[in-house]
Amino acid sequence: MDAGKAISETVGKLRQRRTAPLVLELDLTEGVIEGPPADPLAAVLSMRKPRLSDVLAGLKRARQDSRVKALIVKIGGNPLGLATVQELRQAVVRFRASGKLTVAFGETFGEFGSGTVPYYLASAFERVYLQPSGDVGLTGIALEQRFVKGALTKLGVGYEMGQRHEYKTAANTFTHDHMTEPHRESVGRIVESVTGQLTAGIADGRRLDPAKVRELFDQGPFIGAEALQAGLVDGLAYRDEVYDEVKRAAGDEAHLLYVSRYAKGAAVRKLPNPTADGIALIHGMGQIRTGRSGRSPLGGSGAMGSDTISAALRAARRDDHVKAVVFRVDSPGGSYVASDTVWREVVLTRKVKPIIVSMGDLAASGGYFVSMAADVIVAQPGTLTGSIGVSGGKPVLSELLERIGVTSETVAEGANAGMFSTSRGFSPEQWERVNAWLDRIYDDFVGKVAEGRSLTRERAHELARGRVWTGGDARDNGLVDELGGLEDALALARKRAGLADDAPVRTYPRLNPLERLRGPDSSEDRAAALTRVRLDAWGPLARLSAELGLPAGGPLSLPGWYVIR
């Protein structure tokens, strides 16, 4: 009898749980991940991080779900890039428009540090709560670059670099001791554009005058009581107090559920036909390299391997059930050759079905190269893109080596056999070859921009010259077609393909366990898109690895300090 009663109670609780009101929860303490893990190591490292696509899909579905009464998001911890924040912010605004309660909670928005971008995300919520001991680091936006030329000169290290053109400033940290005028102009416009976006968003979310928000930038950072008085937060409260208030508003029987779990549960319950017509979603993340995608065991952001992305595009292109492709790009660039390899596959895909690019935080230099041939490019206003240019050269260590007593001798056949040695500078003839290489890459880049974006070559060059643009400015200049996020790109792909609004989205490459184990039969096999752990993706040690003879990032790269968080 007791066992039967226990079973009955358990069944009753499960039934009640399936019908009880829901409060969706999102914890951004560890940030979010863009796409599926690229390799087993990435899978382990990202186990407790929500996936952006799951969050967006969950919030989209929840807008129409009468069971979902509220959303509560904890903001803080690992910083998120500005475009990712805008993606989340857009999803929250749409969820809030459905009439459901939205609450942001932060233990602090910048603990004795900048918290402008995290607070910008919080401002999209109906209510914002701050722990009493927390702060609001609303201070505005600053992009700072350090120049190490002076220190390198003292060490006896010189850099011989060429660039195309004046706005391609990746090497300036080594070759200059200050910002050039084009460098300052470009960065100044980025800061101005981003500040305008943040000001408008915070003003709209908190019902403040934009001029007042600009004043608050100059007055911050704020301790909790000051933030409350300024109207930046709605209350000072601890987590338990905030959660209790939300649960009371949602109903006594309400229970918490992570947004990602909600999205995955909905997907399992729906169980779409695996052969139904749908959209292929391909993620291209990190430095662009030849070979397969993957991540270094030493850290770093991973690599977008041209073999992996090309195989995924081929598989999606040949799948009759894929009616359109969304290529999600979040990359500072890298190898010119690898970027060109991916570009070619995008061109071939566009000939047979629509392909839409959705840009993340960064899609610049090589990241723009792989994007520019798409039918439509969608970016957030805060995406950093463009940087259509090239730089290349080498450090010269001869003076340093002499100081520390290191000598080197070379035996070579061929006048230029040792031209890439760091023990000596380029000869005039070798500089001619370097400049011919730079000219060839830049001319090819600009020509393909003009072709893909329907611009004259003169206009493409004017927008290029290595200059970095925000997504908002890129849209105004024709380098980007529409402002929006991944959900917008998927909706556009469905529309272009003539599919229903709820047509399935499948991440590519789609491999079953057996295919993963046996490996590819050929480079045409979809299993050729398998990723791997990359020992050559050295992340923060990339420049040192180049000195050691290991592959560097490549000539189409954007410096990491550009990322806005």
C-alpha positions as CSV (number, residue, x, y, z in Angstrom):
1,M,0.0,0.0,0.0
2,D,2.8,2.4,1.0
3,A,4.6,1.6,-2.3
4,G,1.5,2.3,-4.3
5,K,0.9,5.5,-2.5
6,A,4.5,6.6,-3.2
7,I,4.2,5.8,-6.9
8,S,0.8,7.6,-7.0
9,E,2.3,10.7,-5.4
10,T,5.3,10.7,-7.7
11,V,3.1,10.4,-10.8
12,G,1.0,13.2,-9.4
13,K,4.0,15.4,-9.0
14,L,5.2,14.7,-12.5
15,R,1.8,15.5,-13.9
16,Q,1.7,18.7,-11.9
17,R,5.2,19.6,-13.1
18,R,4.1,19.2,-16.7
19,T,1.2,21.6,-16.3
20,A,2.5,24.1,-13.7
21,P,3.5,27.6,-14.6
22,L,7.2,28.1,-15.7
23,V,9.7,30.7,-14.8
24,L,12.5,30.4,-17.3
25,E,16.0,31.0,-16.0
26,L,19.3,31.9,-17.8
27,D,22.6,32.1,-16.0
28,L,25.2,34.1,-17.9
29,T,27.9,33.8,-15.3
30,E,30.0,31.5,-17.5
31,G,28.9,33.2,-20.7
32,V,27.4,31.4,-23.7
33,I,28.8,29.3,-26.5
34,E,28.0,30.0,-30.2
35,G,27.7,26.6,-31.8
36,P,28.1,22.9,-31.1
37,P,31.5,21.9,-29.6
38,A,34.1,21.6,-32.3
39,D,35.9,18.7,-30.7
40,P,35.8,16.5,-27.5
41,L,37.9,18.9,-25.6
42,A,35.6,21.8,-26.4
43,A,32.6,19.6,-25.4
44,V,34.2,19.2,-21.9
45,L,35.1,22.8,-21.5
46,S,31.6,24.0,-22.5
47,M,29.5,21.5,-20.6
48,R,27.9,24.1,-18.3
49,K,27.6,26.9,-20.7
50,P,24.3,27.6,-22.5
51,R,24.3,27.5,-26.3
52,L,23.2,30.7,-27.9
53,S,21.0,29.0,-30.5
54,D,19.2,27.1,-27.7
55,V,18.6,30.3,-25.8
56,L,17.3,32.1,-28.8
57,A,15.1,29.2,-29.9
58,G,13.8,28.8,-26.3
59,L,12.8,32.4,-25.9
60,K,11.2,32.5,-29.3
61,R,9.0,29.5,-28.4
62,A,8.3,30.8,-24.9
63,R,6.6,33.9,-26.3
64,Q,3.7,31.8,-27.4
65,D,3.7,29.3,-24.5
66,S,1.0,30.2,-21.9
67,R,2.8,28.1,-19.3
68,V,5.8,30.5,-19.3
69,K,5.1,33.4,-17.0
70,A,8.5,35.0,-16.5
71,L,12.1,35.1,-17.4
72,I,14.9,35.8,-14.9
73,V,18.5,36.2,-16.0
74,K,21.6,36.4,-13.9
75,I,24.1,38.8,-15.6
76,G,27.8,39.0,-14.6
77,G,30.9,36.9,-14.6
78,N,32.6,36.2,-17.9
79,P,32.1,39.2,-20.3
80,L,30.1,38.8,-23.4
81,G,30.9,40.5,-26.7
82,L,28.7,43.4,-27.7
83,A,27.1,41.7,-30.7
84,T,26.2,38.7,-28.5
85,V,24.7,41.0,-26.0
86,Q,22.7,42.7,-28.7
87,E,21.5,39.2,-29.9
88,L,20.3,38.4,-26.3
89,R,18.9,41.8,-25.8
90,Q,16.8,41.6,-29.0
91,A,15.4,38.2,-27.8
92,V,14.6,39.6,-24.4
93,V,12.8,42.6,-25.9
94,R,10.7,40.4,-28.1
95,F,9.9,38.1,-25.2
96,R,8.9,41.1,-23.0
97,A,6.6,42.4,-25.8
98,S,4.5,39.2,-25.4
99,G,3.4,40.6,-22.0
100,K,5.5,38.3,-19.8
101,L,7.7,39.5,-16.9
102,T,11.4,39.9,-17.5
103,V,13.8,40.4,-14.6
104,A,17.6,40.9,-14.6
105,F,19.7,40.3,-11.6
106,G,23.3,41.1,-11.1
107,E,25.5,40.6,-8.1
108,T,27.4,43.4,-9.6
109,F,27.7,45.1,-13.0
110,G,31.4,45.5,-12.9
111,E,33.2,45.0,-9.5
112,F,35.6,47.9,-9.4
113,G,35.7,47.7,-13.2
114,S,33.8,48.6,-16.3
115,G,30.3,47.1,-16.6
116,T,28.8,49.2,-19.4
117,V,28.0,46.3,-21.8
118,P,26.6,44.0,-19.1
119,Y,24.4,46.8,-17.8
120,Y,23.3,47.5,-21.4
121,L,22.0,44.0,-21.6
122,A,20.2,44.4,-18.2
123,S,18.5,47.6,-19.3
124,A,16.3,45.6,-21.8
125,F,14.5,43.9,-18.8
126,E,11.3,45.2,-17.2
127,R,13.0,45.1,-13.8
128,V,16.6,45.3,-12.9
129,Y,17.9,44.2,-9.4
130,L,21.4,44.7,-7.9
131,Q,22.8,43.0,-4.9
132,P,23.2,45.6,-2.1
133,S,27.0,45.2,-2.2
134,G,27.2,45.5,-5.9
135,D,28.1,48.3,-8.3
136,V,27.0,49.6,-11.7
137,G,30.2,50.3,-13.7
138,L,28.5,52.5,-16.3
139,T,31.5,54.3,-17.6
140,G,31.2,54.3,-21.4
141,I,33.4,52.6,-24.0
142,A,37.2,52.8,-24.4
143,L,39.4,50.9,-26.8
144,E,43.0,50.9,-25.8
145,Q,46.0,49.7,-27.7
146,R,49.5,49.3,-26.2
147,F,52.5,49.9,-28.4
148,V,55.7,47.9,-27.8
149,K,58.0,49.3,-30.4
150,G,60.0,51.2,-27.7
151,A,60.5,48.1,-25.6
152,L,61.4,46.0,-28.7
153,T,63.9,48.6,-29.8
154,K,65.6,48.4,-26.4
155,L,65.8,44.6,-26.8
156,G,67.2,44.9,-30.3
157,V,64.1,43.6,-32.0
158,G,62.8,45.3,-35.2
159,Y,59.8,44.6,-37.4
160,E,59.7,44.8,-41.2
161,M,56.0,44.9,-42.1
162,G,54.0,45.9,-45.1
163,Q,50.3,46.7,-45.1
164,R,47.4,47.5,-47.5
165,H,46.4,50.1,-46.7
166,E,46.6,52.9,-44.1
167,Y,43.7,51.6,-41.9
168,K,45.2,48.0,-41.7
169,T,46.8,48.6,-38.3
170,A,47.3,45.0,-36.9
171,A,51.1,45.4,-36.9
172,N,51.1,49.0,-35.5
173,T,51.6,47.7,-32.0
174,F,55.1,46.5,-33.1
175,T,56.0,49.1,-35.7
176,H,54.8,52.4,-34.0
177,D,54.8,54.0,-30.6
178,H,51.5,55.9,-31.2
179,M,48.3,55.8,-33.2
180,T,48.5,57.0,-36.7
181,E,45.8,59.5,-37.9
182,P,43.9,56.8,-39.9
183,H,44.2,54.5,-36.9
184,R,42.8,57.1,-34.5
185,E,40.1,58.0,-37.0
186,S,38.9,54.4,-37.4
187,V,38.9,53.6,-33.7
188,G,37.3,56.9,-32.9
189,R,34.4,56.2,-35.2
190,I,33.9,52.7,-33.7
191,V,33.8,54.2,-30.2
192,E,31.3,56.9,-31.4
193,S,29.1,54.3,-33.1
194,V,29.1,51.9,-30.2
195,T,28.4,54.7,-27.7
196,G,25.4,55.8,-29.7
197,Q,24.0,52.3,-29.7
198,L,24.5,51.9,-26.0
199,T,23.0,55.3,-25.2
200,A,19.9,54.6,-27.3
201,G,19.4,51.1,-25.8
202,I,19.8,52.2,-22.2
203,A,17.6,55.3,-22.7
204,D,14.8,53.2,-24.2
205,G,15.0,50.4,-21.7
206,R,15.1,52.6,-18.6
207,R,12.9,55.4,-20.0
208,L,15.6,58.0,-19.7
209,D,16.5,60.9,-21.9
210,P,19.5,60.0,-24.1
211,A,21.3,63.2,-22.9
212,K,20.8,62.0,-19.3
213,V,22.4,58.6,-20.2
214,R,25.4,60.4,-21.6
215,E,25.7,62.4,-18.3
216,L,25.5,59.1,-16.4
217,F,28.4,57.7,-18.4
218,D,30.5,60.7,-17.2
219,Q,29.3,60.2,-13.6
220,G,29.9,56.5,-13.2
221,P,30.8,54.1,-11.8
222,F,28.0,54.0,-9.3
223,I,27.7,52.2,-5.9
224,G,24.4,50.5,-5.3
225,A,22.5,53.3,-3.6
226,E,23.6,55.8,-6.2
227,A,22.5,53.5,-9.0
228,L,19.1,53.1,-7.4
229,Q,18.7,56.9,-7.0
230,A,19.8,57.5,-10.6
231,G,17.1,55.1,-11.9
232,L,19.5,52.6,-13.2
233,V,18.1,49.8,-11.1
234,D,14.7,49.1,-9.6
235,G,15.9,47.7,-6.3
236,L,18.7,46.4,-4.2
237,A,18.1,42.8,-3.3
238,Y,19.8,39.5,-2.8
239,R,19.2,36.5,-5.1
240,D,16.7,34.8,-2.8
241,E,14.6,38.0,-2.5
242,V,14.6,38.5,-6.3
243,Y,13.7,34.9,-7.0
244,D,10.9,34.8,-4.4
245,E,9.4,37.9,-5.9
246,V,9.4,36.4,-9.4
247,K,7.9,33.1,-8.2
248,R,5.1,35.0,-6.4
249,A,4.3,36.9,-9.5
250,A,4.3,33.7,-11.6
251,G,2.1,31.7,-9.2
252,D,2.5,29.5,-6.2
253,E,3.0,26.3,-8.2
254,A,5.5,27.8,-10.6
255,H,8.9,26.1,-10.9
256,L,12.2,27.2,-12.5
257,L,13.6,25.7,-15.7
258,Y,16.7,26.8,-17.6
259,V,16.0,28.2,-21.0
260,S,18.3,25.7,-22.7
261,R,16.6,22.8,-21.0
262,Y,13.2,24.2,-22.0
263,A,14.4,24.5,-25.7
264,K,15.8,21.0,-25.8
265,G,12.7,19.5,-24.2
266,A,10.5,21.2,-26.7
267,A,12.7,19.9,-29.5
268,V,12.4,16.3,-28.2
269,R,8.6,16.6,-27.8
270,K,8.2,17.9,-31.3
271,L,10.4,15.2,-33.0
272,P,10.3,16.6,-36.5
273,N,10.6,14.3,-39.5
274,P,14.4,13.8,-39.9
275,T,14.0,14.0,-43.7
276,A,11.7,17.1,-43.7
277,D,12.9,20.1,-45.7
278,G,14.7,22.6,-43.6
279,I,17.7,24.9,-43.1
280,A,21.3,24.0,-42.6
281,L,23.2,26.0,-39.9
282,I,27.0,26.0,-40.2
283,H,29.2,27.6,-37.6
284,G,32.5,29.2,-38.5
285,M,34.3,30.3,-35.3
286,G,37.8,31.5,-34.5
287,Q,41.0,32.1,-36.4
288,I,40.8,30.9,-40.0
289,R,43.3,28.2,-40.8
290,T,43.9,25.6,-43.4
291,G,42.9,22.0,-42.4
292,R,40.2,21.1,-39.9
293,S,38.6,23.1,-37.3
294,G,39.5,22.6,-33.6
295,R,40.9,24.0,-30.4
296,S,44.3,24.0,-28.8
297,P,44.7,22.2,-25.5
298,L,46.4,25.3,-24.2
299,G,43.3,27.5,-24.7
300,G,42.5,30.2,-27.1
301,S,39.3,30.7,-29.1
302,G,39.7,27.7,-31.4
303,A,40.1,27.7,-35.2
304,M,37.8,27.7,-38.2
305,G,39.4,25.1,-40.5
306,S,38.8,25.6,-44.2
307,D,38.5,21.8,-44.7
308,T,35.8,21.5,-42.1
309,I,33.8,24.5,-43.2
310,S,34.1,23.5,-46.9
311,A,33.0,19.9,-46.3
312,A,30.0,21.2,-44.3
313,L,29.0,23.5,-47.1
314,R,29.4,20.8,-49.7
315,A,27.3,18.4,-47.6
316,A,24.5,21.0,-47.1
317,R,24.7,21.9,-50.8
318,R,24.2,18.3,-51.9
319,D,21.4,17.5,-49.4
320,D,18.1,17.7,-51.2
321,H,16.3,18.3,-47.9
322,V,18.4,21.4,-47.2
323,K,16.6,24.3,-49.0
324,A,18.8,27.1,-47.7
325,V,22.0,27.6,-45.6
326,V,22.8,30.0,-42.8
327,F,26.5,30.4,-42.2
328,R,27.2,31.9,-38.8
329,V,30.6,33.6,-38.8
330,D,32.4,34.8,-35.6
331,S,36.0,35.3,-36.6
332,P,38.8,37.9,-36.6
333,G,40.3,36.4,-39.8
334,G,43.5,34.6,-40.4
335,S,44.9,32.8,-43.5
336,Y,44.2,34.3,-46.9
337,V,44.4,31.0,-48.6
338,A,42.0,29.3,-46.2
339,S,39.6,32.2,-46.4
340,D,39.6,32.0,-50.2
341,T,38.9,28.2,-50.0
342,V,35.8,28.9,-47.9
343,W,34.8,31.8,-50.1
344,R,34.8,29.5,-53.1
345,E,32.4,27.0,-51.4
346,V,30.1,29.9,-50.5
347,V,30.0,31.0,-54.1
348,L,29.2,27.4,-55.3
349,T,26.5,27.1,-52.6
350,R,24.9,30.3,-53.7
351,K,24.5,29.0,-57.2
352,V,22.2,26.2,-56.1
353,K,20.4,27.5,-53.0
354,P,20.2,30.6,-50.8
355,I,23.0,31.2,-48.3
356,I,22.7,33.8,-45.6
357,V,25.6,34.9,-43.4
358,S,24.8,35.8,-39.8
359,M,27.7,37.7,-38.2
360,G,28.6,37.4,-34.5
361,D,30.9,39.7,-32.5
362,L,33.6,39.7,-35.1
363,A,33.5,39.0,-38.8
364,A,36.5,41.0,-40.0
365,S,39.4,40.7,-42.4
366,G,39.3,37.0,-43.3
367,G,36.0,36.8,-41.4
368,Y,34.6,39.3,-43.9
369,F,36.3,37.4,-46.8
370,V,34.4,34.2,-46.1
371,S,31.1,36.2,-45.7
372,M,31.1,38.6,-48.7
373,A,29.8,36.2,-51.4
374,A,26.5,35.3,-49.5
375,D,23.1,36.3,-50.8
376,V,22.5,38.3,-47.7
377,I,24.7,39.4,-44.8
378,V,23.0,40.0,-41.4
379,A,25.0,41.7,-38.6
380,Q,24.3,43.2,-35.2
381,P,24.9,47.0,-35.0
382,G,27.8,46.3,-32.7
383,T,29.4,43.6,-34.8
384,L,33.0,44.5,-35.9
385,T,33.5,43.8,-39.6
386,G,35.2,45.0,-42.7
387,S,39.0,45.3,-42.2
388,I,39.3,44.6,-46.0
389,G,43.1,44.7,-46.2
390,V,46.3,42.7,-45.6
391,S,49.5,43.0,-43.7
392,G,52.6,40.8,-43.7
393,G,56.3,40.8,-42.8
394,K,58.5,39.5,-40.0
395,P,60.4,40.4,-36.9
396,V,64.2,40.9,-37.2
397,L,66.2,39.6,-34.3
398,S,69.7,40.1,-35.5
399,E,70.6,42.8,-33.0
400,L,69.0,40.9,-30.1
401,L,70.8,37.7,-31.0
402,E,74.1,39.6,-31.2
403,R,73.6,41.1,-27.8
404,I,73.1,37.8,-26.2
405,G,75.9,36.1,-28.0
406,V,73.9,34.0,-30.5
407,T,75.3,33.7,-34.0
408,S,73.8,32.0,-37.0
409,E,75.0,30.8,-40.4
410,T,73.0,29.8,-43.4
411,V,73.8,27.5,-46.3
412,A,71.2,28.0,-49.1
413,E,70.6,27.5,-52.8
414,G,68.5,30.3,-54.2
415,A,68.8,34.1,-53.8
416,N,65.6,34.2,-51.6
417,A,65.8,30.8,-49.9
418,G,66.3,32.4,-46.5
419,M,64.2,35.5,-46.9
420,F,61.8,34.6,-44.1
421,S,64.5,34.0,-41.5
422,T,64.2,36.3,-38.5
423,S,68.0,36.5,-38.3
424,R,68.3,39.2,-41.0
425,G,66.1,41.8,-42.7
426,F,64.7,41.7,-46.2
427,S,66.9,42.7,-49.1
428,P,65.5,45.2,-51.6
429,E,64.7,42.4,-54.0
430,Q,62.9,40.4,-51.3
431,W,60.9,43.5,-50.3
432,E,59.7,43.6,-53.9
433,R,58.4,40.0,-53.6
434,V,56.7,40.9,-50.3
435,N,55.0,43.9,-51.8
436,A,53.9,41.9,-54.8
437,W,52.3,39.4,-52.5
438,L,50.5,42.1,-50.5
439,D,49.3,43.8,-53.7
440,R,48.0,40.5,-55.1
441,I,46.0,39.7,-51.9
442,Y,44.6,43.2,-51.6
443,D,43.6,43.4,-55.2
444,D,41.9,40.0,-55.0
445,F,40.1,40.9,-51.8
446,V,38.8,44.2,-53.1
447,G,37.8,42.7,-56.4
448,K,35.7,40.0,-54.7
449,V,34.1,42.5,-52.4
450,A,33.1,44.6,-55.4
451,E,31.7,41.5,-57.1
452,G,29.9,40.1,-54.1
453,R,28.5,43.3,-52.8
454,S,27.6,44.8,-56.3
455,L,29.9,47.8,-55.8
456,T,32.3,49.5,-58.2
457,R,35.9,48.6,-57.6
458,E,36.6,52.2,-56.7
459,R,33.8,52.2,-54.1
460,A,35.0,48.9,-52.7
461,H,38.5,50.3,-52.4
462,E,37.2,53.4,-50.6
463,L,35.4,51.2,-48.0
464,A,38.4,48.9,-47.7
465,R,41.9,50.1,-47.1
466,G,42.0,47.9,-43.9
467,R,39.3,49.9,-42.1
468,V,37.2,48.2,-39.4
469,W,33.5,49.1,-39.3
470,T,30.7,48.5,-36.8
471,G,27.8,46.5,-38.2
472,G,25.6,49.7,-38.2
473,D,28.1,51.6,-40.3
474,A,28.8,48.6,-42.5
475,R,25.1,48.4,-43.3
476,D,25.0,52.1,-44.2
477,N,27.9,51.5,-46.6
478,G,26.6,48.4,-48.3
479,L,29.0,45.9,-46.7
480,V,26.2,44.4,-44.7
481,D,22.6,44.1,-45.9
482,E,20.5,43.9,-42.7
483,L,20.8,44.5,-39.0
484,G,19.7,41.6,-36.8
485,G,20.8,38.3,-35.3
486,L,20.8,34.6,-35.9
487,E,17.0,34.2,-35.5
488,D,16.5,37.0,-38.2
489,A,18.9,35.2,-40.5
490,L,17.1,31.9,-40.1
491,A,13.7,33.6,-40.7
492,L,15.1,35.2,-43.9
493,A,16.5,31.8,-45.0
494,R,13.1,30.1,-44.5
495,K,11.4,32.9,-46.5
496,R,13.9,32.7,-49.4
497,A,13.5,29.0,-49.5
498,G,9.7,29.2,-49.4
499,L,9.6,27.2,-46.1
500,A,7.2,27.5,-43.2
501,D,8.1,29.7,-40.3
502,D,8.8,26.6,-38.1
503,A,10.8,24.6,-40.7
504,P,13.5,22.6,-38.9
505,V,17.1,23.9,-38.5
506,R,19.9,21.3,-38.6
507,T,23.5,21.9,-37.6
508,Y,26.0,20.7,-40.2
509,P,27.9,18.6,-40.6
510,R,25.3,16.0,-39.4
511,L,27.2,12.8,-38.5
512,N,26.1,9.7,-36.8
513,P,28.3,7.9,-34.3
514,L,29.5,5.3,-36.8
515,E,30.6,8.0,-39.2
516,R,32.5,9.7,-36.5
517,L,34.3,6.5,-35.6
518,R,35.2,5.3,-39.1
519,G,36.2,8.6,-40.5
520,P,35.7,9.8,-44.1
521,D,36.1,7.7,-47.2
522,S,37.2,10.7,-49.2
523,S,37.3,14.5,-49.1
524,E,33.8,14.4,-50.7
525,D,32.4,12.4,-47.7
526,R,30.5,14.5,-45.2
527,A,32.6,13.0,-42.5
528,A,35.5,15.0,-43.9
529,A,34.1,17.9,-41.8
530,L,35.2,16.2,-38.6
531,T,37.0,18.6,-36.3
532,R,40.1,17.8,-34.2
533,V,42.2,19.1,-31.3
534,R,44.7,21.5,-33.0
535,L,48.2,21.6,-31.6
536,D,48.9,24.5,-33.9
537,A,46.1,26.7,-32.6
538,W,48.1,28.3,-29.9
539,G,45.6,31.0,-28.9
540,P,47.3,33.7,-26.8
541,L,50.8,32.2,-27.6
542,A,50.3,32.7,-31.4
543,R,53.1,35.2,-31.9
544,L,55.5,33.2,-29.9
545,S,54.6,30.1,-31.8
546,A,55.4,32.0,-35.0
547,E,58.8,32.7,-33.8
548,L,59.3,29.0,-33.0
549,G,58.4,28.1,-36.6
550,L,54.8,27.1,-35.9
551,P,51.9,28.4,-38.0
552,A,50.8,31.9,-37.1
553,G,47.3,33.4,-37.5
554,G,47.7,34.6,-41.0
555,P,47.8,37.9,-43.0
556,L,44.1,38.6,-42.8
557,S,43.7,39.1,-39.0
558,L,42.1,41.6,-36.7
559,P,43.9,42.4,-33.4
560,G,42.1,40.9,-30.3
561,W,41.9,44.3,-28.5
562,Y,39.2,45.4,-30.9
563,V,36.6,43.1,-29.1
564,I,34.1,45.2,-27.1
565,R,32.9,43.8,-23.8
